[in-house]
Structure formats: structure tokens, C-alpha cells
Amino acid sequence: MTNPFADRAPALSDPARDMLPVTPSDSTDLSTTAVALYIEKAGTVVFDTVAGNTRTVKVTDYAVLPVGVRRVRAAGTTATGIFALVIA
């Protein structure tokens, strides 16, 4: 099987190349900046955007938040099964 991503430079308009599990933390950024978050179980997600803002969002099961995220905060986050969609 050929890999259509093999010889392409990553771009923001591309689909994510991987999903990384997220452990919310009030002190540690994600290992790779996310282009979106995927959340399996409903609740509240508190996160820091790439623009430097902290946002609090209530989500349903299987939600996708298409926003650049550098940190998912533990304080206030009740949603579970959070994954960072990354292009790196």
C-alpha cells in the first residue's frame, strides 16, 4: 500500500497525521501542538489556545474542537477520552 503522506510537507489544510492521548495538566503543554481536539466522553474542557487564551467549553460525546491547542488544563476539565489531532 502506498502512503499518500510520505512525500508531502504537512499543511494545516491536511487531515491530521496522528491522534495523541491527552493527560490534562495545569503546568505542562502538549508534546505537539494540536490542530484540533477529539473528546470521547461529554463534559467540560479547559484549554489554552495557540493564541494564548484560556477557554472553557462544554462538549457532548464524540466532540471535535477545531482549534489550535497547546495545553489542556486539569483544573475544570471533566470530559474524558481526550485526544490531540496533530499534523507533525
CORNORGI-V780703 format. One record per backbone hydrogen bond with DSSP energy under -1.0 kcal/mol. NH is the residue of the N-H (numbers start at 1). CO is the residue of the C=O. E is the energy in kcal/mol with one decimal. If there is no record, write none. Layout:
# CORNORGI-V780703
nh = {NH;NH}
co = {CO;CO}
e = {E;E}
This chain:
# CORNORGI-V780703
nh = {6;8;14;17;18;20;22;25;30;34;35;37;38;39;40;41;43;45;47;48;49;50;52;55;57;59;63;65;67;69;70;71;73;77;78;79;83;84;85;86}
co = {3;5;11;86;86;84;82;72;70;69;85;65;83;63;81;80;59;57;55;71;53;68;49;47;45;43;39;37;65;34;48;48;46;74;44;44;38;20;36;18}
e = {-1.3;-1.4;-1.8;-2.7;-1.6;-2.6;-2.6;-2.9;-3.3;-2.5;-2.9;-1.9;-2.6;-2.9;-1.9;-2.4;-1.8;-3.0;-2.4;-2.9;-3.2;-1.5;-1.8;-3.1;-2.5;-3.1;-1.6;-2.7;-2.0;-2.0;-2.6;-1.3;-2.7;-1.3;-2.2;-1.9;-2.8;-3.1;-2.8;-2.4}
